[in-house]
Amino acid sequence: MTVPPVDFELDTFHLVLLSRGPMATELDEATIERLGREHIAHNVRLKADGLLLGAGAVVGAASTRNVDSGQPLVGLGFWNIPRAEVLRLKDSDPGVQAGLYTAELVQFMCRRGAITFKEP
C-alpha cells in the first residue's frame, strides 16, 4: 500500500466497487429482482453482524466503469476487517455468485475521522 504524503493521520478502509457482472444482460427480470433482494439481505446481515461498515447503490455513474469489464459502477461497500475476510464475504454475495455483479476490492484512504459509520 502506498500512503500519500500528508501531514495528518489517515483511516484506511477496504472498499468493494460493485459493477454489472457478465450475466447482467442474460438474466430475466424476475431473476434480477430476486438476486437484488438477496444481495441487499446479504449486506443487511453483514452489517448487523458488524462485518460490513456500510454499503449502498451508485446511481448515474455511466462513465465510471470497471477497468476490466467496462461495466458501469453500481455500488460501494466499506469494510474494516482483514482483506482475506472481505474477499471471502464478497464472493459469498448471491448477486456476485450468479454473475449479476462483479466485485473489485481496492483500498480507500481519507483523513482520520472524515468518514464514520453507525454501529450495527
MODELLER restraints for C-alpha pairs under 7 A, 6 or more apart:
rsr = mdl.restraints
at = mdl.atoms
rsr.add(forms.Gaussian(group=physical.xy_distance, feature=features.Distance(at['CA:8:A'], at['CA:111:A']), mean=6.80, stdev=0.5))
rsr.add(forms.Gaussian(group=physical.xy_distance, feature=features.Distance(at['CA:9:A'], at['CA:111:A']), mean=6.05, stdev=0.5))
rsr.add(forms.Gaussian(group=physical.xy_distance, feature=features.Distance(at['CA:9:A'], at['CA:112:A']), mean=5.47, stdev=0.5))
rsr.add(forms.Gaussian(group=physical.xy_distance, feature=features.Distance(at['CA:10:A'], at['CA:109:A']), mean=6.25, stdev=0.5))
rsr.add(forms.Gaussian(group=physical.xy_distance, feature=features.Distance(at['CA:10:A'], at['CA:110:A']), mean=5.45, stdev=0.5))
rsr.add(forms.Gaussian(group=physical.xy_distance, feature=features.Distance(at['CA:10:A'], at['CA:111:A']), mean=4.63, stdev=0.5))
rsr.add(forms.Gaussian(group=physical.xy_distance, feature=features.Distance(at['CA:10:A'], at['CA:112:A']), mean=4.53, stdev=0.5))
rsr.add(forms.Gaussian(group=physical.xy_distance, feature=features.Distance(at['CA:11:A'], at['CA:109:A']), mean=5.62, stdev=0.5))
rsr.add(forms.Gaussian(group=physical.xy_distance, feature=features.Distance(at['CA:11:A'], at['CA:110:A']), mean=5.56, stdev=0.5))
rsr.add(forms.Gaussian(group=physical.xy_distance, feature=features.Distance(at['CA:11:A'], at['CA:111:A']), mean=6.10, stdev=0.5))
rsr.add(forms.Gaussian(group=physical.xy_distance, feature=features.Distance(at['CA:11:A'], at['CA:112:A']), mean=4.69, stdev=0.5))
rsr.add(forms.Gaussian(group=physical.xy_distance, feature=features.Distance(at['CA:12:A'], at['CA:107:A']), mean=6.77, stdev=0.5))
rsr.add(forms.Gaussian(group=physical.xy_distance, feature=features.Distance(at['CA:12:A'], at['CA:108:A']), mean=5.69, stdev=0.5))
rsr.add(forms.Gaussian(group=physical.xy_distance, feature=features.Distance(at['CA:12:A'], at['CA:109:A']), mean=4.54, stdev=0.5))
rsr.add(forms.Gaussian(group=physical.xy_distance, feature=features.Distance(at['CA:12:A'], at['CA:110:A']), mean=6.83, stdev=0.5))
rsr.add(forms.Gaussian(group=physical.xy_distance, feature=features.Distance(at['CA:13:A'], at['CA:78:A']), mean=6.37, stdev=0.5))
rsr.add(forms.Gaussian(group=physical.xy_distance, feature=features.Distance(at['CA:13:A'], at['CA:79:A']), mean=5.72, stdev=0.5))
rsr.add(forms.Gaussian(group=physical.xy_distance, feature=features.Distance(at['CA:13:A'], at['CA:80:A']), mean=5.42, stdev=0.5))
rsr.add(forms.Gaussian(group=physical.xy_distance, feature=features.Distance(at['CA:13:A'], at['CA:107:A']), mean=5.76, stdev=0.5))
rsr.add(forms.Gaussian(group=physical.xy_distance, feature=features.Distance(at['CA:13:A'], at['CA:108:A']), mean=5.17, stdev=0.5))
rsr.add(forms.Gaussian(group=physical.xy_distance, feature=features.Distance(at['CA:13:A'], at['CA:109:A']), mean=6.41, stdev=0.5))
rsr.add(forms.Gaussian(group=physical.xy_distance, feature=features.Distance(at['CA:14:A'], at['CA:78:A']), mean=5.93, stdev=0.5))
rsr.add(forms.Gaussian(group=physical.xy_distance, feature=features.Distance(at['CA:14:A'], at['CA:79:A']), mean=5.01, stdev=0.5))
rsr.add(forms.Gaussian(group=physical.xy_distance, feature=features.Distance(at['CA:14:A'], at['CA:80:A']), mean=6.20, stdev=0.5))
rsr.add(forms.Gaussian(group=physical.xy_distance, feature=features.Distance(at['CA:14:A'], at['CA:105:A']), mean=6.74, stdev=0.5))
rsr.add(forms.Gaussian(group=physical.xy_distance, feature=features.Distance(at['CA:14:A'], at['CA:106:A']), mean=5.92, stdev=0.5))
rsr.add(forms.Gaussian(group=physical.xy_distance, feature=features.Distance(at['CA:14:A'], at['CA:107:A']), mean=4.71, stdev=0.5))
rsr.add(forms.Gaussian(group=physical.xy_distance, feature=features.Distance(at['CA:14:A'], at['CA:108:A']), mean=6.16, stdev=0.5))
rsr.add(forms.Gaussian(group=physical.xy_distance, feature=features.Distance(at['CA:15:A'], at['CA:76:A']), mean=6.79, stdev=0.5))
rsr.add(forms.Gaussian(group=physical.xy_distance, feature=features.Distance(at['CA:15:A'], at['CA:77:A']), mean=5.55, stdev=0.5))
rsr.add(forms.Gaussian(group=physical.xy_distance, feature=features.Distance(at['CA:15:A'], at['CA:78:A']), mean=4.78, stdev=0.5))
rsr.add(forms.Gaussian(group=physical.xy_distance, feature=features.Distance(at['CA:15:A'], at['CA:79:A']), mean=6.27, stdev=0.5))
rsr.add(forms.Gaussian(group=physical.xy_distance, feature=features.Distance(at['CA:15:A'], at['CA:105:A']), mean=5.77, stdev=0.5))
rsr.add(forms.Gaussian(group=physical.xy_distance, feature=features.Distance(at['CA:15:A'], at['CA:106:A']), mean=5.27, stdev=0.5))
rsr.add(forms.Gaussian(group=physical.xy_distance, feature=features.Distance(at['CA:15:A'], at['CA:107:A']), mean=5.63, stdev=0.5))
rsr.add(forms.Gaussian(group=physical.xy_distance, feature=features.Distance(at['CA:15:A'], at['CA:108:A']), mean=6.08, stdev=0.5))
rsr.add(forms.Gaussian(group=physical.xy_distance, feature=features.Distance(at['CA:16:A'], at['CA:76:A']), mean=5.56, stdev=0.5))
rsr.add(forms.Gaussian(group=physical.xy_distance, feature=features.Distance(at['CA:16:A'], at['CA:77:A']), mean=4.91, stdev=0.5))
rsr.add(forms.Gaussian(group=physical.xy_distance, feature=features.Distance(at['CA:16:A'], at['CA:78:A']), mean=6.58, stdev=0.5))
rsr.add(forms.Gaussian(group=physical.xy_distance, feature=features.Distance(at['CA:16:A'], at['CA:103:A']), mean=6.13, stdev=0.5))
rsr.add(forms.Gaussian(group=physical.xy_distance, feature=features.Distance(at['CA:16:A'], at['CA:104:A']), mean=5.52, stdev=0.5))
rsr.add(forms.Gaussian(group=physical.xy_distance, feature=features.Distance(at['CA:16:A'], at['CA:105:A']), mean=4.60, stdev=0.5))
rsr.add(forms.Gaussian(group=physical.xy_distance, feature=features.Distance(at['CA:16:A'], at['CA:106:A']), mean=6.38, stdev=0.5))
rsr.add(forms.Gaussian(group=physical.xy_distance, feature=features.Distance(at['CA:17:A'], at['CA:73:A']), mean=6.86, stdev=0.5))
rsr.add(forms.Gaussian(group=physical.xy_distance, feature=features.Distance(at['CA:17:A'], at['CA:75:A']), mean=6.11, stdev=0.5))
rsr.add(forms.Gaussian(group=physical.xy_distance, feature=features.Distance(at['CA:17:A'], at['CA:76:A']), mean=4.98, stdev=0.5))
rsr.add(forms.Gaussian(group=physical.xy_distance, feature=features.Distance(at['CA:17:A'], at['CA:77:A']), mean=6.83, stdev=0.5))
rsr.add(forms.Gaussian(group=physical.xy_distance, feature=features.Distance(at['CA:17:A'], at['CA:103:A']), mean=5.64, stdev=0.5))
rsr.add(forms.Gaussian(group=physical.xy_distance, feature=features.Distance(at['CA:17:A'], at['CA:104:A']), mean=5.12, stdev=0.5))
rsr.add(forms.Gaussian(group=physical.xy_distance, feature=features.Distance(at['CA:17:A'], at['CA:105:A']), mean=6.35, stdev=0.5))
rsr.add(forms.Gaussian(group=physical.xy_distance, feature=features.Distance(at['CA:18:A'], at['CA:73:A']), mean=5.83, stdev=0.5))
rsr.add(forms.Gaussian(group=physical.xy_distance, feature=features.Distance(at['CA:18:A'], at['CA:74:A']), mean=5.62, stdev=0.5))
rsr.add(forms.Gaussian(group=physical.xy_distance, feature=features.Distance(at['CA:18:A'], at['CA:75:A']), mean=4.75, stdev=0.5))
rsr.add(forms.Gaussian(group=physical.xy_distance, feature=features.Distance(at['CA:18:A'], at['CA:76:A']), mean=5.93, stdev=0.5))
rsr.add(forms.Gaussian(group=physical.xy_distance, feature=features.Distance(at['CA:18:A'], at['CA:101:A']), mean=6.30, stdev=0.5))
rsr.add(forms.Gaussian(group=physical.xy_distance, feature=features.Distance(at['CA:18:A'], at['CA:102:A']), mean=5.72, stdev=0.5))
rsr.add(forms.Gaussian(group=physical.xy_distance, feature=features.Distance(at['CA:18:A'], at['CA:103:A']), mean=4.62, stdev=0.5))
rsr.add(forms.Gaussian(group=physical.xy_distance, feature=features.Distance(at['CA:18:A'], at['CA:104:A']), mean=6.51, stdev=0.5))
rsr.add(forms.Gaussian(group=physical.xy_distance, feature=features.Distance(at['CA:19:A'], at['CA:66:A']), mean=6.46, stdev=0.5))
rsr.add(forms.Gaussian(group=physical.xy_distance, feature=features.Distance(at['CA:19:A'], at['CA:71:A']), mean=5.96, stdev=0.5))
rsr.add(forms.Gaussian(group=physical.xy_distance, feature=features.Distance(at['CA:19:A'], at['CA:72:A']), mean=5.55, stdev=0.5))
rsr.add(forms.Gaussian(group=physical.xy_distance, feature=features.Distance(at['CA:19:A'], at['CA:73:A']), mean=4.28, stdev=0.5))
rsr.add(forms.Gaussian(group=physical.xy_distance, feature=features.Distance(at['CA:19:A'], at['CA:74:A']), mean=5.08, stdev=0.5))
rsr.add(forms.Gaussian(group=physical.xy_distance, feature=features.Distance(at['CA:19:A'], at['CA:75:A']), mean=6.74, stdev=0.5))
rsr.add(forms.Gaussian(group=physical.xy_distance, feature=features.Distance(at['CA:19:A'], at['CA:101:A']), mean=5.57, stdev=0.5))
rsr.add(forms.Gaussian(group=physical.xy_distance, feature=features.Distance(at['CA:19:A'], at['CA:102:A']), mean=5.27, stdev=0.5))
rsr.add(forms.Gaussian(group=physical.xy_distance, feature=features.Distance(at['CA:19:A'], at['CA:103:A']), mean=6.48, stdev=0.5))
rsr.add(forms.Gaussian(group=physical.xy_distance, feature=features.Distance(at['CA:20:A'], at['CA:71:A']), mean=5.57, stdev=0.5))
rsr.add(forms.Gaussian(group=physical.xy_distance, feature=features.Distance(at['CA:20:A'], at['CA:72:A']), mean=6.30, stdev=0.5))
rsr.add(forms.Gaussian(group=physical.xy_distance, feature=features.Distance(at['CA:20:A'], at['CA:73:A']), mean=6.93, stdev=0.5))
rsr.add(forms.Gaussian(group=physical.xy_distance, feature=features.Distance(at['CA:20:A'], at['CA:74:A']), mean=6.79, stdev=0.5))
rsr.add(forms.Gaussian(group=physical.xy_distance, feature=features.Distance(at['CA:20:A'], at['CA:100:A']), mean=6.06, stdev=0.5))
rsr.add(forms.Gaussian(group=physical.xy_distance, feature=features.Distance(at['CA:20:A'], at['CA:101:A']), mean=4.61, stdev=0.5))
rsr.add(forms.Gaussian(group=physical.xy_distance, feature=features.Distance(at['CA:20:A'], at['CA:102:A']), mean=5.94, stdev=0.5))
rsr.add(forms.Gaussian(group=physical.xy_distance, feature=features.Distance(at['CA:21:A'], at['CA:99:A']), mean=5.00, stdev=0.5))
rsr.add(forms.Gaussian(group=physical.xy_distance, feature=features.Distance(at['CA:21:A'], at['CA:100:A']), mean=4.66, stdev=0.5))
rsr.add(forms.Gaussian(group=physical.xy_distance, feature=features.Distance(at['CA:21:A'], at['CA:101:A']), mean=3.93, stdev=0.5))
rsr.add(forms.Gaussian(group=physical.xy_distance, feature=features.Distance(at['CA:21:A'], at['CA:102:A']), mean=4.61, stdev=0.5))
rsr.add(forms.Gaussian(group=physical.xy_distance, feature=features.Distance(at['CA:22:A'], at['CA:99:A']), mean=5.61, stdev=0.5))
rsr.add(forms.Gaussian(group=physical.xy_distance, feature=features.Distance(at['CA:22:A'], at['CA:100:A']), mean=6.70, stdev=0.5))
rsr.add(forms.Gaussian(group=physical.xy_distance, feature=features.Distance(at['CA:23:A'], at['CA:99:A']), mean=4.86, stdev=0.5))
rsr.add(forms.Gaussian(group=physical.xy_distance, feature=features.Distance(at['CA:23:A'], at['CA:100:A']), mean=5.29, stdev=0.5))
rsr.add(forms.Gaussian(group=physical.xy_distance, feature=features.Distance(at['CA:24:A'], at['CA:99:A']), mean=6.72, stdev=0.5))
rsr.add(forms.Gaussian(group=physical.xy_distance, feature=features.Distance(at['CA:24:A'], at['CA:100:A']), mean=4.59, stdev=0.5))
rsr.add(forms.Gaussian(group=physical.xy_distance, feature=features.Distance(at['CA:35:A'], at['CA:94:A']), mean=6.41, stdev=0.5))
rsr.add(forms.Gaussian(group=physical.xy_distance, feature=features.Distance(at['CA:35:A'], at['CA:95:A']), mean=5.37, stdev=0.5))
rsr.add(forms.Gaussian(group=physical.xy_distance, feature=features.Distance(at['CA:36:A'], at['CA:95:A']), mean=6.71, stdev=0.5))
rsr.add(forms.Gaussian(group=physical.xy_distance, feature=features.Distance(at['CA:38:A'], at['CA:94:A']), mean=6.31, stdev=0.5))
rsr.add(forms.Gaussian(group=physical.xy_distance, feature=features.Distance(at['CA:39:A'], at['CA:93:A']), mean=6.08, stdev=0.5))
rsr.add(forms.Gaussian(group=physical.xy_distance, feature=features.Distance(at['CA:39:A'], at['CA:94:A']), mean=5.81, stdev=0.5))
rsr.add(forms.Gaussian(group=physical.xy_distance, feature=features.Distance(at['CA:39:A'], at['CA:95:A']), mean=5.62, stdev=0.5))
rsr.add(forms.Gaussian(group=physical.xy_distance, feature=features.Distance(at['CA:42:A'], at['CA:93:A']), mean=6.51, stdev=0.5))
rsr.add(forms.Gaussian(group=physical.xy_distance, feature=features.Distance(at['CA:46:A'], at['CA:52:A']), mean=5.30, stdev=0.5))
rsr.add(forms.Gaussian(group=physical.xy_distance, feature=features.Distance(at['CA:47:A'], at['CA:53:A']), mean=6.20, stdev=0.5))
rsr.add(forms.Gaussian(group=physical.xy_distance, feature=features.Distance(at['CA:47:A'], at['CA:54:A']), mean=6.89, stdev=0.5))
rsr.add(forms.Gaussian(group=physical.xy_distance, feature=features.Distance(at['CA:47:A'], at['CA:120:A']), mean=5.75, stdev=0.5))
rsr.add(forms.Gaussian(group=physical.xy_distance, feature=features.Distance(at['CA:48:A'], at['CA:120:A']), mean=4.84, stdev=0.5))
rsr.add(forms.Gaussian(group=physical.xy_distance, feature=features.Distance(at['CA:50:A'], at['CA:120:A']), mean=5.91, stdev=0.5))
rsr.add(forms.Gaussian(group=physical.xy_distance, feature=features.Distance(at['CA:51:A'], at['CA:81:A']), mean=6.92, stdev=0.5))
rsr.add(forms.Gaussian(group=physical.xy_distance, feature=features.Distance(at['CA:52:A'], at['CA:78:A']), mean=6.44, stdev=0.5))
rsr.add(forms.Gaussian(group=physical.xy_distance, feature=features.Distance(at['CA:52:A'], at['CA:79:A']), mean=5.24, stdev=0.5))
rsr.add(forms.Gaussian(group=physical.xy_distance, feature=features.Distance(at['CA:53:A'], at['CA:78:A']), mean=5.41, stdev=0.5))
rsr.add(forms.Gaussian(group=physical.xy_distance, feature=features.Distance(at['CA:53:A'], at['CA:79:A']), mean=5.32, stdev=0.5))
rsr.add(forms.Gaussian(group=physical.xy_distance, feature=features.Distance(at['CA:53:A'], at['CA:117:A']), mean=6.08, stdev=0.5))
rsr.add(forms.Gaussian(group=physical.xy_distance, feature=features.Distance(at['CA:54:A'], at['CA:77:A']), mean=5.80, stdev=0.5))
rsr.add(forms.Gaussian(group=physical.xy_distance, feature=features.Distance(at['CA:54:A'], at['CA:78:A']), mean=5.36, stdev=0.5))
rsr.add(forms.Gaussian(group=physical.xy_distance, feature=features.Distance(at['CA:54:A'], at['CA:117:A']), mean=6.79, stdev=0.5))
rsr.add(forms.Gaussian(group=physical.xy_distance, feature=features.Distance(at['CA:55:A'], at['CA:76:A']), mean=5.48, stdev=0.5))
rsr.add(forms.Gaussian(group=physical.xy_distance, feature=features.Distance(at['CA:55:A'], at['CA:77:A']), mean=4.11, stdev=0.5))
rsr.add(forms.Gaussian(group=physical.xy_distance, feature=features.Distance(at['CA:55:A'], at['CA:78:A']), mean=6.22, stdev=0.5))
rsr.add(forms.Gaussian(group=physical.xy_distance, feature=features.Distance(at['CA:56:A'], at['CA:75:A']), mean=5.61, stdev=0.5))
rsr.add(forms.Gaussian(group=physical.xy_distance, feature=features.Distance(at['CA:56:A'], at['CA:76:A']), mean=5.67, stdev=0.5))
rsr.add(forms.Gaussian(group=physical.xy_distance, feature=features.Distance(at['CA:56:A'], at['CA:77:A']), mean=6.69, stdev=0.5))
rsr.add(forms.Gaussian(group=physical.xy_distance, feature=features.Distance(at['CA:57:A'], at['CA:74:A']), mean=5.73, stdev=0.5))
rsr.add(forms.Gaussian(group=physical.xy_distance, feature=features.Distance(at['CA:57:A'], at['CA:75:A']), mean=4.21, stdev=0.5))
rsr.add(forms.Gaussian(group=physical.xy_distance, feature=features.Distance(at['CA:57:A'], at['CA:76:A']), mean=6.51, stdev=0.5))
rsr.add(forms.Gaussian(group=physical.xy_distance, feature=features.Distance(at['CA:58:A'], at['CA:73:A']), mean=6.68, stdev=0.5))
rsr.add(forms.Gaussian(group=physical.xy_distance, feature=features.Distance(at['CA:58:A'], at['CA:74:A']), mean=4.68, stdev=0.5))
rsr.add(forms.Gaussian(group=physical.xy_distance, feature=features.Distance(at['CA:58:A'], at['CA:75:A']), mean=4.74, stdev=0.5))
rsr.add(forms.Gaussian(group=physical.xy_distance, feature=features.Distance(at['CA:59:A'], at['CA:74:A']), mean=6.50, stdev=0.5))
rsr.add(forms.Gaussian(group=physical.xy_distance, feature=features.Distance(at['CA:61:A'], at['CA:72:A']), mean=6.38, stdev=0.5))
rsr.add(forms.Gaussian(group=physical.xy_distance, feature=features.Distance(at['CA:61:A'], at['CA:73:A']), mean=6.11, stdev=0.5))
rsr.add(forms.Gaussian(group=physical.xy_distance, feature=features.Distance(at['CA:62:A'], at['CA:72:A']), mean=5.57, stdev=0.5))
rsr.add(forms.Gaussian(group=physical.xy_distance, feature=features.Distance(at['CA:63:A'], at['CA:72:A']), mean=6.82, stdev=0.5))
rsr.add(forms.Gaussian(group=physical.xy_distance, feature=features.Distance(at['CA:64:A'], at['CA:72:A']), mean=5.81, stdev=0.5))
rsr.add(forms.Gaussian(group=physical.xy_distance, feature=features.Distance(at['CA:64:A'], at['CA:73:A']), mean=5.97, stdev=0.5))
rsr.add(forms.Gaussian(group=physical.xy_distance, feature=features.Distance(at['CA:65:A'], at['CA:71:A']), mean=5.24, stdev=0.5))
rsr.add(forms.Gaussian(group=physical.xy_distance, feature=features.Distance(at['CA:65:A'], at['CA:72:A']), mean=4.32, stdev=0.5))
rsr.add(forms.Gaussian(group=physical.xy_distance, feature=features.Distance(at['CA:65:A'], at['CA:73:A']), mean=5.44, stdev=0.5))
rsr.add(forms.Gaussian(group=physical.xy_distance, feature=features.Distance(at['CA:66:A'], at['CA:72:A']), mean=6.33, stdev=0.5))
rsr.add(forms.Gaussian(group=physical.xy_distance, feature=features.Distance(at['CA:66:A'], at['CA:73:A']), mean=6.50, stdev=0.5))
rsr.add(forms.Gaussian(group=physical.xy_distance, feature=features.Distance(at['CA:90:A'], at['CA:103:A']), mean=6.97, stdev=0.5))
rsr.add(forms.Gaussian(group=physical.xy_distance, feature=features.Distance(at['CA:91:A'], at['CA:97:A']), mean=6.54, stdev=0.5))
rsr.add(forms.Gaussian(group=physical.xy_distance, feature=features.Distance(at['CA:95:A'], at['CA:101:A']), mean=5.59, stdev=0.5))
rsr.add(forms.Gaussian(group=physical.xy_distance, feature=features.Distance(at['CA:96:A'], at['CA:102:A']), mean=5.75, stdev=0.5))
rsr.add(forms.Gaussian(group=physical.xy_distance, feature=features.Distance(at['CA:96:A'], at['CA:103:A']), mean=6.95, stdev=0.5))
